[in-house]
């Protein structure tokens, strides 16, 4: 039940991210919805796979990278992507650094650093605003590992019920 609720919201966040991307809004908005999609998708997978419980899921923003580690062991995902075990592990290993950057866009995980939602102050006292900040992960998402990550998110959202 809760896995389905997180999945439904992840799909809605993903659709919103795509609309934002199509309409050339500030990058922070697309990144915000990407981070929320990733977190909720991660929570849906972790709940469905039985690797955690609802109380644990609700206390953390760290679900996406954990989801990828679980997904790397999923035989259904491996078959659906037509990968062998080594290929799937390599695929996930390549995208983990970008996934970690996305996960850390959550204000709680970013602490006093760059996040896609709220202004923050740098150690030198400069106030940064997400709407005008050039997030390093933007470039990474346009690269091969970022494109792979986005493709995997889209694939898992589409095929979730068959995979998990």
C-alpha positions in Angstrom: 0.0 0.0 0.0 2.7 2.6 1.0 5.0 1.5 -1.8 2.1 2.2 -4.2 1.5 5.6 -2.7 5.2 6.6 -3.0 5.2 5.2 -6.6 2.2 7.3 -7.6 3.7 10.4 -6.2 7.1 9.7 -7.8 5.3 9.3 -11.2 3.6 12.6 -10.7 6.8 14.4 -9.7 8.5 12.8 -12.8 5.8 14.2 -15.1 6.1 17.6 -13.5 9.9 17.5 -14.0 9.4 16.8 -17.7 6.9 19.7 -18.0 9.4 22.1 -16.3 12.2 20.9 -18.6 10.1 21.5 -21.7 9.3 25.1 -20.6 12.8 26.3 -19.9 12.3 27.2 -16.2 15.2 27.8 -13.9 17.2 24.5 -13.5 16.6 24.4 -9.8 13.0 23.5 -10.4 13.7 20.6 -12.7 16.4 19.4 -10.2 14.0 19.7 -7.3 11.4 17.5 -9.0 14.1 15.1 -10.1 15.3 14.8 -6.5 11.8 14.3 -5.2 11.1 11.7 -7.9 14.3 9.8 -7.1 13.6 9.9 -3.3 10.0 8.6 -3.7 10.9 6.0 -6.2 13.7 4.8 -3.9 11.3 4.6 -1.0 8.7 2.7 -3.1 11.3 0.1 -4.2 12.7 -0.3 -0.7 9.3 -0.8 0.8 8.2 -3.2 -2.0 11.4 -5.2 -1.7 11.1 -5.5 2.1 14.5 -4.1 2.8 13.1 -1.4 5.1 10.0 -0.4 6.9 7.7 2.6 6.7 9.1 4.2 9.9 12.7 4.1 8.5 11.6 5.4 5.1 9.8 8.3 6.6 12.8 9.4 8.7 15.3 9.7 5.8 15.9 11.4 2.5 18.5 8.8 1.7 16.6 6.3 -0.4 17.7 6.8 -4.0 21.3 5.5 -3.8 20.0 2.6 -1.6 17.4 1.8 -4.2 20.1 1.6 -6.9 22.1 -0.8 -4.8 18.9 -3.0 -4.4 18.1 -2.6 -8.1 21.6 -3.9 -9.1 20.6 -7.2 -7.5 17.2 -7.4 -9.1 16.9 -10.3 -11.6 13.7 -8.8 -13.1 15.4 -5.5 -13.9 18.5 -7.3 -15.2 16.3 -9.4 -17.6 14.2 -6.4 -18.6 17.3 -4.4 -19.5 18.8 -7.5 -21.2 22.0 -7.3 -19.1 24.0 -10.0 -17.4 24.9 -9.6 -13.7 28.2 -7.9 -14.4 26.6 -5.4 -16.9 23.9 -4.4 -14.5 26.5 -3.9 -11.7 28.7 -1.8 -14.0 25.7 0.2 -15.1 24.7 1.0 -11.6 28.3 1.7 -10.5 28.6 4.3 -13.3 25.5 6.2 -12.4 25.9 6.2 -8.6 28.0 9.4 -8.4 25.3 11.3 -10.3 22.6 9.7 -8.2 24.4 10.7 -5.0 24.5 14.3 -6.3 20.8 14.2 -7.0 20.1 12.8 -3.5 22.1 15.5 -1.9 20.0 18.2 -3.4 17.5 17.6 -0.6 17.9 20.6 1.8 18.3 18.2 4.8 21.2 16.4 3.2 22.7 19.5 1.6 22.9 21.0 5.1 24.3 24.6 4.5 25.2 23.9 0.9 23.7 23.9 -2.5 20.1 22.6 -2.6 17.4 23.0 -5.2 14.9 24.5 -2.9 16.1 27.2 -0.5 18.8 29.9 -0.5 21.9 29.1 1.5 25.0 31.0 2.8 28.5 30.0 1.7 31.4 29.8 4.2 32.5 33.3 3.0 29.1 34.8 3.8 27.7 35.0 0.2 24.0 34.1 -0.1 23.2 31.8 -3.0 19.8 31.4 -4.6 18.8 28.1 -6.3 17.1 30.0 -9.2 20.4 31.6 -10.3 22.9 29.0 -9.1 24.7 26.8 -11.7 24.5 23.3 -10.1 27.4 21.1 -11.1 25.0 18.1 -11.5 23.3 19.9 -14.4 26.4 19.2 -16.6 26.6 15.6 -15.3 23.0 15.0 -16.2 23.7 15.9 -19.8 26.7 13.6 -19.9 26.5 9.8 -20.6 26.1 8.7 -16.9 23.4 11.3 -16.3 21.5 10.3 -19.4 21.8 6.6 -18.3 20.4 7.6 -14.8 17.5 9.5 -16.3 16.8 6.6 -18.7 16.8 4.1 -15.8 14.4 6.2 -13.7 12.0 6.5 -16.6 12.2 2.8 -17.2 11.7 1.8 -13.6 8.8 4.2 -13.2 7.2 2.7 -16.3 7.8 -1.0 -15.5 7.7 -0.8 -11.7 4.9 -3.3 -11.1 6.6 -5.9 -13.3 10.0 -5.4 -11.7 9.3 -5.2 -8.0 
